[in-house]
Amino acid sequence: MLVCNAFLINIVWFQLVRTQPRIVGGKECTESYSYMVSIRVNNKHYCGGTLVTRWWVLTAAHCNDNSMNKNYVAQFGTKYMEPPAGTNYTRITITKIKNHPYFSFVRLVNDIAMAKLERPVYDYEFVKLPKSFTRKQMPRFCKEALVMGWGDTVEGTRVGSQNLMCVYIETIDLYKCDRDHYEEYFHSRICTYTPGKDACHGDSGGPLLCDDIQYGIVSFGRGCGSHPGVYTRVDNYLYFINRVLSKGGRSDGALKVIIFCILLLVHQ
């Protein structure tokens, strides 16, 4: 009975936490981040994401709620959540979302997913990902990281920002925010904490960057700016990302091969 009660309490706690997978304390982004994606449902911003190739967007697995049978659309090329008339931007339907095979919606473990676009995109930059996994904790090589999104600017309002917001937050050792699961999640999560500054509701799936490289994905936290925030650690999932890119559909490399073959046939 005690085991069951503990399990149920754990489920309830994670459900409460994930309802605020949460930019507060930030400012409007001054640079153009054309790889930044607004994942939308029913023409409303739902989650963040980043463009990694012409066909694929990187986001959080908890943004993919299959039970709701949602139709997802990716919007990018604009800093506005709701672009004014005359603004140049792109919207493309997302045809499928590949969650990490061991993602847990209850515990938010392996909270990473890849969303495939209906057609390839051009003239947009791709986010830079780590080239390899490092065993060092984030604070060892990045004391301050950049987070961005269109989420709530005031906790509890459920009113997102019209403009893309940026905030710099301090990275901290994982044991300071997740002592109970420190060993288990040592290589798969990143923790941040700067009082009054944080990602907030609607920023889920967006990037955490250091030196223009995406090391994290907004995952969950308790409140916005009052407790540490938790991020999926990207370099721990490079195998998953590359596997999806190679097996899940066309990649930029495959597209180049196709174009080369066509040109070769034309000139024969």
Sequence and secondary structure as in RCSB ss.txt:
>XXXX:A:sequence
MLVCNAFLINIVWFQLVRTQPRIVGGKECTESYSYMVSIRVNNKHYCGGTLVTRWWVLTAAHCNDNSMNKNYVAQ
FGTKYMEPPAGTNYTRITITKIKNHPYFSFVRLVNDIAMAKLERPVYDYEFVKLPKSFTRKQMPRFCKEALVMGW
GDTVEGTRVGSQNLMCVYIETIDLYKCDRDHYEEYFHSRICTYTPGKDACHGDSGGPLLCDDIQYGIVSFGRGCG
SHPGVYTRVDNYLYFINRVLSKGGRSDGALKVIIFCILLLVHQ
>XXXX:A:secstr
 HHHHHHHHHHHHHHHHHT    BS EE  S  TTEEEEEETTEEEEEEEE SSSEEEE GGG  GGGT  EEEE
ES SBSS  TT   EEEEEEEEEE TT BTTTTBS  EEEEESS   S    B  SS   S GGGT SEEEEEES
SBSSTT   B SB EEEEEEEE GGGT GGGTTTTTTTEEEE BTTBB  TT TT EEEETTEEEEEEEEESSSS
SS EEEEEGGGGHHHHHHHHHHSS  HHHHHHHHHHHHHHHT 
